[in-house]
Amino acid sequence: MSVDQFAFQILPGRRYPNGASVEDDGVNFSVFSRHACGAELLLYRSADSAEPFQVIRLDPEVNHTFFYWHVLVVDLPPGTHYTWRMEGPFEPRARGWRFDAGTELLDPWARAVNLSHWDRWNRLNKGVKPHDSPRGLVLAEEYDWEGDTPIRRPTEQTIIYELHVGGFTRHASSGVHHPGTFLGLIEKIPYLQDLGITHVELMPVMAFDEQDVPPGVWEAGLRNFWGYSSFGFFSPHPGYCVTPEQGTHRREFRDMVKALHKAGIGVILDVVFNHTSEGGNGGPTISFKGLGNETFYCLDSLDKRIYLDFTGCGNTVNANHPVVSRFIIDALEYWVREMHVDGFRFDLASAMARDSDGRPMANPPVLWAIELSDTLNASKIIAEAWDAAGLYQVGSFPGYRWMEWNGCFRDSVRRFVRGDPGLVPEIATRLAGSSDLYQANLRQPINSVNFVTCHDGFTLWDLVSYERKYNRANREDNRDGTDDNLSWNCGVEGETDNPEILALRRRQAKNLLTLMFMSQGIPMLLAGDEVLRTQQGNNNTWCQDNPLGWFDWSLVERNGDMLRFVRGLIALRKRHASLRRRHFLSGQPRNGSDLPDVAWHGTTPGDPPWDDPDARVLAFTLARARQDDDLLCVLINMDAEAKRFEIPMIQQCRWYTALDTGRASPTDLVLPEDQIALETASVLVRSRSIQIFEGR
């Protein structure tokens, strides 16, 4: 019998768990709304249904416990779509309450979200229309994990590859069967294996609002591409699914995770708990605003119509409220327990360190709850340790297990490689794991995620090709994106066919990556940098779901020499445990060695130019971290002139050339079996280049 032919019987249900839970008797629905005085549950046959087949009005005496509204719908089949309507007072100024019985609300705990009827701009311009909201979906599918579990790889072995699920395979050159999807990513796993990375860090894949853009951007036909506009924190984004209308969100995501795990690659999710897609006072009501606006958001204490905005996105989640904190923990534990992800990177994580009035907290409950969760105990947790309102916590983010995007590393390396003088002591500190940031508070080099580029800013090739941003395609008059790029165009702005400039840019790109992979801490590579992907000087492609923001797979062949170099560089790092230490370098012998764990040099051994304000050179040697390790000697010359370096002489050790960024491919990186022993006591290091030797 069709679900349209009769009304399903209901029972009181229970307040826990939240969301829609399939049970023996049917489906239990529960949602939080502290100050609502009435609730309705609307049931739809499919994502495309114009009308609900049943509207269930909840009895406050029967279906309301504490702050939760709940009902059990007997024999309701999985695959049913649903929304909520909440009745209550509308007192935004005094109380922050924004109840509207005419607006259907998305269940924040929905395990799958569909957007067939969602039109953000129609809602904002013409007001709420019946049944125009995003819908949750009841899921109950069984899944065979085939023994899969989250990967437990030691943190010091981690090599992160940041990618965008849609942009990674959407270009026609990708050649995949399902471009721009979780399943499309599966087809590129052999490429990731060959590259040598250990984890992919996926830009937001929780359900987000692609329509959340400024008016001018929307009118230009652009949309929110990056996905930092979440509203479905338990649901994979339907836009990355092949058949979301069939409720395959979880299965497709799980298939991707399982396939990556089989290849030995972990999955880290970039998550956005600092703000939501509902925006500020003029933004739409999608879920939280209509359920508990005053609970879920930080509001001005004098006029609660005003949303405190520490994120630059219109609102700030009240992350340290007990209910909201529990919601965040539940979501994270769900993605680990049910979806087998291996970690999280938290966007603008410092916003989560604020209280309801926006004041930074010394011990934010939600951040400590994440650190101390039993379920998350083996998960990688990474903070973008700043927010959009000036709170900068790199080196001081609350907690001890948290890793941090090290913006200081990025800035120091960019300045040093472009030729800024007087940075030798600072660059040595960054190469050694940023002890100035982490050692005093008992943290380790593995707390530092080292990067020179990420999704936010220039790509690697653009970093060595542009000194100014070119963001007019974003339709915001080039106001968006940072102006402080710390870049150098190598003498010509933008595209050029000058072979000398192009060769220098390639060398500079190799220098930047070499310093990153030769540093203590956790390296992070931006997808496409290994093949010199360009965004034509756009340093903020957040709305560019087009070739400007996509991975062009023709570059794999066109810039195959750079890809070979990066693969070899990653392999070089993996060969040396001395680059993956859990504790800071001391300059003293360790592990029974007669050699110091690190020795710093200049152009002559033992004489680093710490006090030279014009110095642009540095060298160092690393002792073995284990018996089967080789020694390492790294010579760095960022001067505009070639420099001759004396090679440190170590008893019973011969040096073999492993890498020289000053050479063209294939002699820029030499595999161990092809390396030749150095026969001289000194070497000439070309201007703006790095040489690396392995000692055996």
C-alpha positions as CSV (number, residue, x, y, z in Angstrom):
1,M,0.0,0.0,0.0
2,S,1.3,3.5,-0.9
3,V,2.3,5.8,1.9
4,D,0.0,8.4,0.2
5,Q,-3.1,6.2,0.9
6,F,-3.2,6.5,4.7
7,A,-1.9,8.2,7.7
8,F,0.7,6.4,9.8
9,Q,0.0,5.7,13.4
10,I,2.0,7.6,15.9
11,L,3.3,6.9,19.4
12,P,4.9,9.3,21.9
13,G,8.4,8.5,20.9
14,R,11.4,9.6,23.0
15,R,13.8,12.5,23.2
16,Y,17.0,10.6,22.5
17,P,18.7,10.1,20.1
18,N,18.2,13.3,18.1
19,G,17.3,13.1,14.5
20,A,15.4,10.4,12.7
21,S,16.2,6.9,14.0
22,V,14.9,3.7,12.5
23,E,13.7,1.2,15.1
24,D,11.8,-2.0,15.2
25,D,8.4,-0.3,15.5
26,G,9.1,2.5,13.0
27,V,11.0,5.8,13.0
28,N,11.6,8.0,16.1
29,F,12.0,11.7,15.4
30,S,13.5,14.1,18.0
31,V,14.5,17.7,17.7
32,F,15.7,20.3,20.2
33,S,13.7,23.5,20.6
34,R,13.8,24.9,24.1
35,H,11.2,27.8,23.8
36,A,8.9,26.4,21.2
37,C,5.3,26.0,22.3
38,G,4.2,23.7,19.4
39,A,5.7,21.5,16.8
40,E,4.6,19.8,13.5
41,L,6.5,17.0,11.6
42,L,5.9,17.0,7.8
43,L,6.5,13.8,5.9
44,Y,7.2,13.6,2.2
45,R,7.3,10.6,-0.1
46,S,10.3,11.9,-2.0
47,A,12.7,14.9,-2.4
48,D,10.5,16.1,-5.3
49,S,7.1,15.8,-3.6
50,A,5.2,19.0,-3.9
51,E,3.1,18.3,-0.8
52,P,3.6,16.3,2.4
53,F,1.6,13.1,2.6
54,Q,1.2,13.5,6.3
55,V,1.5,16.4,8.8
56,I,1.8,15.3,12.4
57,R,1.0,17.8,15.1
58,L,2.8,17.0,18.3
59,D,1.0,17.2,21.6
60,P,3.0,19.2,24.2
61,E,1.7,17.0,26.9
62,V,2.8,13.8,25.2
63,N,5.5,14.6,22.7
64,H,7.6,17.1,24.6
65,T,10.2,16.2,27.2
66,F,12.5,18.9,28.6
67,F,13.8,20.8,25.6
68,Y,13.0,18.1,23.0
69,W,10.0,17.4,20.8
70,H,9.7,13.8,19.7
71,V,7.3,11.3,18.1
72,L,7.5,7.7,16.8
73,V,5.9,7.1,13.4
74,V,4.9,3.4,13.3
75,D,6.1,1.4,10.3
76,L,7.3,4.5,8.4
77,P,9.6,3.3,5.7
78,P,13.2,4.5,5.2
79,G,13.5,6.8,2.3
80,T,10.8,9.2,3.7
81,H,11.7,12.9,3.6
82,Y,10.8,15.2,6.4
83,T,10.8,18.8,7.8
84,W,9.8,20.4,11.0
85,R,7.6,23.5,11.8
86,M,7.9,25.1,15.2
87,E,5.5,27.5,16.9
88,G,6.6,30.0,19.4
89,P,7.1,33.7,20.1
90,F,8.8,36.1,17.7
91,E,10.9,38.4,19.9
92,P,14.2,38.9,18.1
93,R,15.3,42.1,19.9
94,A,14.7,41.2,23.5
95,R,15.0,37.4,23.6
96,G,16.5,36.4,20.2
97,W,13.5,34.2,19.5
98,R,12.6,33.9,15.8
99,F,9.9,31.3,15.7
100,D,7.7,31.2,12.6
101,A,5.1,28.5,12.2
102,G,5.0,29.1,8.4
103,T,8.7,28.2,7.8
104,E,9.6,24.5,7.5
105,L,12.9,23.7,9.1
106,L,15.7,21.2,8.3
107,D,16.5,18.8,11.1
108,P,20.1,19.7,12.1
109,W,20.6,16.0,12.9
110,A,19.4,14.7,9.5
111,R,21.7,11.9,8.2
112,A,21.0,12.9,4.6
113,V,19.8,16.2,3.1
114,N,18.1,16.9,-0.2
115,L,17.7,20.4,-1.8
116,S,15.3,19.8,-4.7
117,H,12.9,22.6,-3.5
118,W,15.5,25.0,-1.9
119,D,15.9,28.4,-3.6
120,R,17.7,30.7,-1.3
121,W,17.3,33.8,-3.4
122,N,13.6,33.2,-4.1
123,R,13.2,32.9,-0.3
124,L,15.1,36.1,0.4
125,N,13.5,38.2,-2.3
126,K,9.9,36.9,-2.2
127,G,9.5,35.4,1.3
128,V,8.8,31.9,2.6
129,K,6.7,29.7,0.3
130,P,5.0,26.4,1.3
131,H,7.3,23.4,1.3
132,D,10.4,25.3,-0.1
133,S,12.9,24.2,2.5
134,P,15.7,21.6,2.4
135,R,14.5,18.2,3.6
136,G,16.0,15.6,5.8
137,L,15.9,11.9,4.8
138,V,15.3,8.8,6.9
139,L,18.1,6.4,6.3
140,A,18.4,2.7,7.4
141,E,20.6,1.1,4.8
142,E,23.0,-1.7,5.9
143,Y,26.6,-1.3,4.8
144,D,29.4,-3.8,4.5
145,W,32.6,-2.2,5.6
146,E,34.5,-5.4,4.8
147,G,36.5,-5.0,8.0
148,D,37.5,-1.4,7.5
149,T,38.3,0.8,10.4
150,P,39.8,4.3,10.7
151,I,43.5,4.3,10.0
152,R,45.8,4.7,13.1
153,R,49.0,6.0,11.6
154,P,51.5,7.8,13.8
155,T,51.1,11.5,13.5
156,E,54.8,12.1,12.6
157,Q,54.3,10.0,9.5
158,T,51.4,12.1,8.2
159,I,51.7,13.8,4.8
160,I,48.5,15.8,4.0
161,Y,47.0,16.5,0.5
162,E,44.3,19.2,0.6
163,L,41.8,18.8,-2.1
164,H,38.3,19.8,-3.2
165,V,36.1,16.8,-4.0
166,G,34.1,18.6,-6.7
167,G,37.1,20.4,-8.3
168,F,39.4,17.5,-8.2
169,T,37.6,15.5,-10.9
170,R,35.1,17.9,-12.5
171,H,37.4,19.0,-15.4
172,A,36.7,17.1,-18.6
173,S,40.4,16.0,-18.6
174,S,39.9,13.9,-15.5
175,G,38.4,11.1,-17.5
176,V,36.3,9.7,-14.6
177,H,32.8,8.3,-14.9
178,H,31.3,10.4,-12.2
179,P,33.1,13.8,-12.3
180,G,32.9,16.0,-9.2
181,T,31.7,13.3,-6.8
182,F,32.9,11.0,-4.1
183,L,32.8,8.2,-6.6
184,G,34.9,10.2,-9.0
185,L,37.6,10.6,-6.4
186,I,37.8,6.8,-6.0
187,E,39.0,6.6,-9.6
188,K,42.0,8.9,-8.9
189,I,43.2,6.8,-5.9
190,P,46.1,5.3,-8.0
191,Y,47.4,8.8,-8.6
192,L,47.3,9.6,-4.9
193,Q,49.1,6.4,-4.1
194,D,51.8,7.1,-6.6
195,L,52.2,10.6,-5.3
196,G,53.0,9.2,-1.8
197,I,50.7,11.2,0.4
198,T,49.2,9.5,3.5
199,H,46.0,11.6,4.1
200,V,43.6,13.6,1.9
201,E,42.1,16.6,3.6
202,L,38.8,17.2,2.0
203,M,37.4,20.7,1.8
204,P,33.9,20.9,3.2
205,V,31.8,17.8,2.4
206,M,29.0,18.2,4.9
207,A,25.8,19.5,3.2
208,F,26.3,23.1,2.4
209,D,24.4,25.9,0.6
210,E,25.8,26.5,-2.8
211,Q,23.5,29.5,-3.2
212,D,25.1,31.3,-0.2
213,V,26.9,34.1,-2.1
214,P,26.5,37.9,-2.3
215,P,23.9,39.3,-4.7
216,G,26.4,40.4,-7.4
217,V,28.1,37.0,-7.3
218,W,24.8,35.2,-7.7
219,E,23.6,37.5,-10.6
220,A,26.9,36.7,-12.4
221,G,25.9,33.0,-12.3
222,L,28.5,32.0,-9.7
223,R,27.9,29.9,-6.6
224,N,29.5,28.9,-3.4
225,F,32.1,26.4,-4.6
226,W,34.3,25.8,-1.6
227,G,31.5,24.9,0.7
228,Y,32.2,26.9,3.8
229,S,28.4,27.4,4.3
230,S,27.3,24.3,6.1
231,F,23.7,23.5,7.2
232,G,23.7,19.7,7.3
233,F,26.4,18.6,9.8
234,F,25.5,14.9,9.7
235,S,24.9,14.6,5.9
236,P,27.4,14.2,3.0
237,H,26.9,17.0,0.5
238,P,24.2,15.9,-2.0
239,G,26.1,17.8,-4.8
240,Y,28.9,15.3,-4.5
241,C,26.7,12.3,-4.8
242,V,25.7,10.6,-8.0
243,T,22.1,9.7,-6.9
244,P,21.2,11.8,-3.9
245,E,17.5,11.7,-4.8
246,Q,17.7,8.0,-3.9
247,G,19.3,8.6,-0.5
248,T,22.7,7.2,-1.4
249,H,24.6,9.9,0.4
250,R,26.1,7.7,3.1
251,R,26.8,4.7,0.9
252,E,28.7,6.8,-1.7
253,F,30.7,8.6,1.0
254,R,31.5,5.3,2.7
255,D,32.5,3.7,-0.6
256,M,35.1,6.5,-1.0
257,V,36.4,6.2,2.5
258,K,36.7,2.4,2.3
259,A,38.5,2.6,-1.1
260,L,41.0,5.2,0.2
261,H,41.6,3.1,3.3
262,K,42.3,0.0,1.2
263,A,45.0,2.1,-0.5
264,G,46.4,3.1,2.9
265,I,45.2,6.7,2.7
266,G,43.4,8.4,5.6
267,V,40.5,10.8,5.3
268,I,40.5,14.2,7.1
269,L,37.4,16.4,6.8
270,D,37.5,20.2,6.7
271,V,34.6,21.0,9.0
272,V,32.8,24.4,9.6
273,F,31.4,24.7,13.1
274,N,32.2,28.4,13.5
275,H,29.2,29.7,11.4
276,T,26.3,28.4,9.4
277,S,24.7,29.2,6.1
278,E,21.8,31.1,7.8
279,G,23.9,34.3,7.9
280,G,23.0,37.3,10.0
281,N,19.8,39.3,10.5
282,G,19.0,39.4,6.8
283,G,19.8,35.7,6.2
284,P,17.3,32.9,5.7
285,T,15.9,30.7,8.4
286,I,16.9,27.1,7.5
287,S,17.2,25.3,10.8
288,F,18.9,26.7,13.9
289,K,17.3,30.1,13.7
290,G,13.8,28.6,13.9
291,L,14.6,26.0,16.5
292,G,16.7,27.9,19.0
293,N,18.3,31.0,17.6
294,E,19.3,32.3,21.0
295,T,21.0,29.0,21.9
296,F,22.9,28.3,18.7
297,Y,24.2,31.8,17.9
298,C,26.2,34.5,19.6
299,L,23.9,37.5,19.9
300,D,24.4,41.1,21.0
301,S,23.4,41.3,24.6
302,L,21.6,44.7,24.2
303,D,19.9,44.0,20.8
304,K,19.5,40.3,20.1
305,R,18.6,41.0,16.5
306,I,22.3,41.6,16.0
307,Y,24.5,38.5,15.3
308,L,28.0,38.7,16.6
309,D,30.2,38.1,13.6
310,F,33.7,36.8,14.3
311,T,33.8,34.7,11.1
312,G,33.1,37.3,8.4
313,C,30.1,35.2,7.3
314,G,27.3,36.9,9.2
315,N,27.0,34.8,12.3
316,T,29.1,32.9,14.9
317,V,28.0,29.6,16.3
318,N,27.7,29.7,20.1
319,A,29.9,26.7,20.3
320,N,30.5,26.6,24.1
321,H,26.8,26.5,25.0
322,P,26.3,23.0,26.5
323,V,23.6,22.0,23.9
324,V,25.6,23.3,21.0
325,S,28.9,21.8,22.3
326,R,27.1,18.4,22.6
327,F,25.8,18.8,19.0
328,I,29.3,19.4,17.7
329,I,30.7,16.4,19.6
330,D,27.9,14.2,18.4
331,A,28.5,15.2,14.8
332,L,32.3,14.5,15.0
333,E,31.9,11.2,16.8
334,Y,29.2,10.2,14.2
335,W,31.7,10.8,11.3
336,V,34.3,8.7,13.0
337,R,32.1,5.9,14.3
338,E,29.7,5.6,11.4
339,M,31.7,7.0,8.5
340,H,35.2,5.9,9.5
341,V,36.9,9.2,8.9
342,D,40.4,9.7,10.4
343,G,40.4,13.3,11.5
344,F,39.1,16.9,11.1
345,R,40.5,20.3,10.2
346,F,38.4,23.0,11.9
347,D,37.8,26.1,9.8
348,L,38.4,29.4,11.8
349,A,38.7,27.3,14.9
350,S,39.5,30.3,17.2
351,A,35.9,31.4,16.8
352,M,35.0,28.2,18.7
353,A,37.2,29.5,21.6
354,R,34.8,32.4,22.3
355,D,31.9,32.5,24.8
356,S,28.4,33.7,24.0
357,D,29.4,37.3,24.3
358,G,32.4,36.8,22.0
359,R,35.1,36.9,24.6
360,P,38.0,34.4,24.2
361,M,38.0,31.7,26.9
362,A,41.1,30.2,28.5
363,N,39.6,26.7,28.5
364,P,36.8,26.5,26.0
365,P,34.6,23.5,26.9
366,V,34.0,22.4,23.3
367,L,37.6,22.3,22.3
368,W,38.6,20.3,25.4
369,A,35.7,18.0,24.8
370,I,37.0,17.3,21.3
371,E,40.5,16.7,22.6
372,L,39.3,14.4,25.4
373,S,36.6,12.4,23.6
374,D,37.2,8.7,23.8
375,T,35.7,8.2,20.3
376,L,38.0,10.8,18.8
377,N,41.1,9.8,20.8
378,A,43.0,8.5,17.7
379,S,41.6,11.1,15.2
380,K,43.8,13.8,13.8
381,I,42.4,17.2,15.0
382,I,43.8,20.3,13.2
383,A,42.9,23.9,14.0
384,E,43.0,26.9,11.7
385,A,44.0,28.8,14.8
386,W,42.6,32.2,14.1
387,D,39.3,33.8,13.2
388,A,38.1,36.7,11.1
389,A,38.0,39.2,14.1
390,G,41.7,39.2,15.0
391,L,41.9,36.3,17.5
392,Y,45.2,34.7,16.4
393,Q,46.2,31.6,18.4
394,V,49.0,29.9,16.4
395,G,51.2,28.4,19.1
396,S,48.6,29.0,21.8
397,F,45.5,27.2,20.7
398,P,43.7,25.7,23.7
399,G,44.6,22.0,24.3
400,Y,47.7,19.9,23.7
401,R,46.8,17.3,21.1
402,W,45.6,19.9,18.6
403,M,47.7,20.3,15.5
404,E,47.7,23.8,14.0
405,W,47.9,25.3,10.5
406,N,51.2,27.1,11.0
407,G,50.7,30.4,9.3
408,C,54.1,31.6,10.7
409,F,55.8,28.8,8.8
410,R,54.0,29.8,5.6
411,D,54.9,33.4,5.9
412,S,58.6,32.8,6.9
413,V,59.2,30.4,4.1
414,R,57.6,32.6,1.5
415,R,59.6,35.6,2.5
416,F,62.9,33.7,2.7
417,V,62.4,32.1,-0.7
418,R,61.5,35.3,-2.4
419,G,64.8,36.7,-1.2
420,D,64.1,38.7,2.0
421,P,67.3,39.1,4.0
422,G,68.0,38.6,7.7
423,L,65.6,35.7,8.1
424,V,68.2,32.9,8.7
425,P,67.5,32.4,12.5
426,E,63.7,32.5,11.9
427,I,63.9,30.0,9.0
428,A,66.0,27.7,11.0
429,T,63.4,27.7,13.7
430,R,60.7,26.9,11.2
431,L,62.7,24.1,9.7
432,A,63.3,22.7,13.2
433,G,59.6,22.5,14.0
434,S,58.8,26.0,15.3
435,S,59.9,25.5,18.9
436,D,59.3,29.2,19.6
437,L,55.6,28.5,19.2
438,Y,55.2,25.0,20.7
439,Q,58.0,24.0,23.0
440,A,57.3,26.3,26.0
441,N,53.8,24.9,26.5
442,L,54.9,21.3,26.3
443,R,53.9,20.6,22.7
444,Q,55.9,19.0,19.9
445,P,56.9,19.5,16.3
446,I,54.0,17.3,15.3
447,N,51.6,20.0,16.5
448,S,52.7,22.1,13.5
449,V,51.1,21.6,10.1
450,N,53.6,23.2,7.7
451,F,52.3,24.6,4.4
452,V,53.3,27.2,1.9
453,T,50.0,27.2,0.0
454,C,46.4,26.1,0.7
455,H,43.0,26.6,-0.9
456,D,42.9,30.1,0.5
457,G,45.4,32.2,-1.5
458,F,47.7,31.7,-4.5
459,T,48.5,28.3,-5.8
460,L,52.2,27.4,-5.8
461,W,52.7,28.4,-9.5
462,D,50.8,31.7,-9.0
463,L,52.9,32.4,-5.9
464,V,56.0,32.6,-8.1
465,S,54.2,34.3,-11.0
466,Y,52.1,37.1,-9.5
467,E,52.7,39.9,-6.9
468,R,49.1,41.1,-7.0
469,K,45.7,39.3,-6.9
470,Y,43.4,39.2,-9.9
471,N,40.0,38.4,-8.5
472,R,37.7,40.4,-10.7
473,A,36.1,37.2,-12.0
474,N,34.6,36.9,-8.5
475,R,32.5,40.0,-9.2
476,E,33.4,41.8,-6.0
477,D,35.6,44.5,-7.6
478,N,38.8,42.8,-6.6
479,R,38.1,43.6,-2.9
480,D,38.0,39.9,-1.8
481,G,41.1,37.9,-1.0
482,T,44.2,39.0,0.8
483,D,46.6,41.7,-0.5
484,D,49.4,40.4,1.6
485,N,50.6,37.5,-0.5
486,L,54.3,37.6,0.3
487,S,54.9,36.5,-3.3
488,W,57.5,37.3,-6.0
489,N,56.8,37.1,-9.7
490,C,60.4,36.4,-10.7
491,G,60.6,39.6,-12.7
492,V,57.5,39.5,-14.9
493,E,53.9,39.8,-13.7
494,G,51.7,36.9,-14.8
495,E,52.0,34.8,-17.9
496,T,55.2,34.9,-20.0
497,D,57.0,32.9,-22.6
498,N,60.4,34.1,-21.4
499,P,62.3,30.8,-20.8
500,E,64.6,32.3,-18.2
501,I,61.7,33.6,-16.1
502,L,59.9,30.3,-16.5
503,A,62.9,28.3,-15.4
504,L,63.4,30.5,-12.3
505,R,59.7,30.1,-11.4
506,R,60.1,26.4,-11.6
507,R,63.2,26.5,-9.4
508,Q,61.4,28.7,-6.9
509,A,58.4,26.4,-6.8
510,K,60.8,23.5,-6.0
511,N,62.5,25.5,-3.3
512,L,59.3,26.2,-1.5
513,L,58.2,22.6,-1.5
514,T,61.7,21.3,-0.6
515,L,61.9,23.5,2.5
516,M,58.4,22.3,3.5
517,F,59.2,18.6,3.1
518,M,62.6,19.0,4.8
519,S,61.0,20.5,7.9
520,Q,60.1,18.9,11.2
521,G,56.3,18.9,11.6
522,I,53.5,17.7,9.3
523,P,53.7,18.8,5.6
524,M,50.5,19.7,3.7
525,L,50.5,19.9,-0.1
526,L,47.7,21.7,-2.0
527,A,46.2,19.6,-4.7
528,G,47.5,20.6,-8.1
529,D,50.7,22.2,-6.8
530,E,52.6,19.1,-7.8
531,V,51.7,19.8,-11.4
532,L,51.9,23.7,-11.2
533,R,48.2,24.3,-11.4
534,T,47.3,28.0,-11.9
535,Q,44.3,30.1,-11.0
536,Q,45.6,33.0,-13.2
537,G,46.4,35.1,-10.2
538,N,43.0,34.7,-8.5
539,N,43.8,34.1,-4.8
540,N,40.2,33.4,-3.7
541,T,38.4,31.0,-6.0
542,W,35.7,30.3,-3.5
543,C,32.9,30.9,-6.1
544,Q,34.6,29.6,-9.2
545,D,33.1,26.2,-10.0
546,N,34.7,26.2,-13.4
547,P,38.1,25.5,-14.9
548,L,39.6,28.3,-12.9
549,G,38.9,26.3,-9.7
550,W,39.3,22.8,-11.1
551,F,42.2,20.4,-11.3
552,D,43.3,20.3,-15.0
553,W,44.5,16.8,-15.5
554,S,46.3,17.6,-18.7
555,L,49.0,19.2,-16.5
556,V,50.0,15.7,-15.2
557,E,51.6,15.1,-18.6
558,R,52.5,18.7,-19.4
559,N,54.3,19.3,-16.2
560,G,55.3,15.7,-15.6
561,D,58.8,16.8,-14.6
562,M,57.4,18.7,-11.6
563,L,55.2,15.8,-10.7
564,R,58.3,13.5,-10.8
565,F,60.2,15.9,-8.6
566,V,57.4,16.1,-5.9
567,R,57.0,12.3,-5.9
568,G,60.7,11.9,-5.3
569,L,60.7,14.7,-2.7
570,I,58.0,12.9,-0.7
571,A,59.8,9.6,-1.0
572,L,63.0,11.3,0.2
573,R,61.1,12.5,3.3
574,K,59.8,9.0,3.9
575,R,63.3,7.6,3.8
576,H,64.5,9.7,6.7
577,A,63.0,9.3,10.2
578,S,65.2,12.2,11.1
579,L,62.7,14.5,9.4
580,R,59.8,13.0,11.4
581,R,60.9,13.5,15.0
582,R,58.3,13.8,17.8
583,H,60.6,16.0,19.9
584,F,62.4,19.2,19.2
585,L,66.0,19.1,17.8
586,S,68.5,19.9,20.6
587,G,71.9,20.1,18.9
588,Q,73.0,17.3,21.1
589,P,73.7,13.6,20.4
590,R,70.6,11.3,20.8
591,N,69.7,7.7,20.6
592,G,73.3,6.5,21.2
593,S,74.7,8.5,18.3
594,D,78.0,10.4,18.4
595,L,76.6,13.1,16.3
596,P,74.2,16.0,17.3
597,D,70.7,15.5,16.1
598,V,71.1,18.8,14.1
599,A,74.2,20.9,13.3
600,W,73.7,24.3,11.7
601,H,76.1,25.7,9.1
602,G,76.6,28.6,6.7
603,T,78.8,28.3,3.7
604,T,81.4,26.9,6.1
605,P,80.5,24.1,8.5
606,G,79.6,25.1,12.1
607,D,79.3,28.8,11.2
608,P,75.7,29.7,10.6
609,P,75.1,33.4,9.8
610,W,72.8,34.1,12.7
611,D,73.8,37.7,13.1
612,D,74.2,38.7,9.5
613,P,71.3,41.0,8.5
614,D,72.0,40.4,4.8
615,A,72.3,36.6,4.9
616,R,70.2,34.5,2.6
617,V,72.1,31.2,3.1
618,L,71.8,28.3,5.6
619,A,72.9,24.7,5.8
620,F,72.3,21.9,8.2
621,T,73.0,18.2,8.8
622,L,70.7,15.8,10.5
623,A,71.9,12.7,12.3
624,R,70.3,9.3,12.0
625,A,67.1,8.9,14.0
626,R,67.5,5.1,13.7
627,Q,70.1,2.6,12.6
628,D,68.8,2.1,9.1
629,D,68.6,5.8,8.4
630,D,71.0,7.9,6.3
631,L,72.4,11.2,7.3
632,L,71.1,14.3,5.6
633,C,72.9,17.5,4.5
634,V,70.9,20.4,3.2
635,L,72.4,23.4,1.6
636,I,70.1,26.4,1.0
637,N,71.1,29.5,-1.1
638,M,68.3,32.0,-1.6
639,D,70.8,34.7,-2.6
640,A,70.8,36.2,-6.1
641,E,74.4,35.0,-6.6
642,A,75.8,31.5,-6.6
643,K,77.5,30.5,-3.3
644,R,80.2,27.9,-2.7
645,F,79.5,25.7,0.4
646,E,82.0,23.5,2.2
647,I,80.6,20.1,2.9
648,P,80.7,18.9,6.5
649,M,83.1,16.0,6.8
650,I,81.8,13.2,9.0
651,Q,83.9,10.1,9.8
652,Q,83.0,7.0,7.9
653,C,80.4,8.8,5.8
654,R,80.2,9.5,2.1
655,W,77.8,12.0,0.7
656,Y,75.6,11.2,-2.3
657,T,73.7,13.9,-4.3
658,A,70.0,13.4,-3.9
659,L,68.4,16.7,-5.0
660,D,69.4,19.9,-6.6
661,T,66.6,22.4,-7.4
662,G,69.1,24.3,-9.6
663,R,69.1,21.5,-12.2
664,A,66.5,20.7,-14.8
665,S,64.7,17.4,-14.7
666,P,65.6,14.6,-14.5
667,T,68.9,15.5,-12.7
668,D,67.1,17.7,-10.2
669,L,66.2,14.6,-8.2
670,V,68.2,11.4,-8.1
671,L,66.8,8.1,-7.0
672,P,69.0,6.3,-4.4
673,E,70.1,3.6,-6.9
674,D,71.3,6.3,-9.3
675,Q,73.1,8.5,-6.9
676,I,76.8,9.2,-7.3
677,A,79.2,9.8,-4.4
678,L,80.5,13.3,-3.9
679,E,84.2,13.5,-4.6
680,T,84.9,17.1,-3.6
681,A,85.1,19.0,-0.3
682,S,82.9,21.8,-1.5
683,V,80.1,22.4,-4.0
684,L,78.7,25.4,-5.9
685,V,75.1,26.0,-5.1
686,R,73.4,28.0,-7.8
687,S,71.5,31.2,-6.9
688,R,68.1,30.6,-5.5
689,S,68.5,26.8,-5.2
690,I,68.8,24.0,-2.7
691,Q,71.0,20.9,-2.7
692,I,70.5,17.8,-0.6
693,F,72.9,15.0,0.1
694,E,72.3,11.7,1.8
695,G,75.2,10.3,3.9
696,R,76.0,6.6,4.1
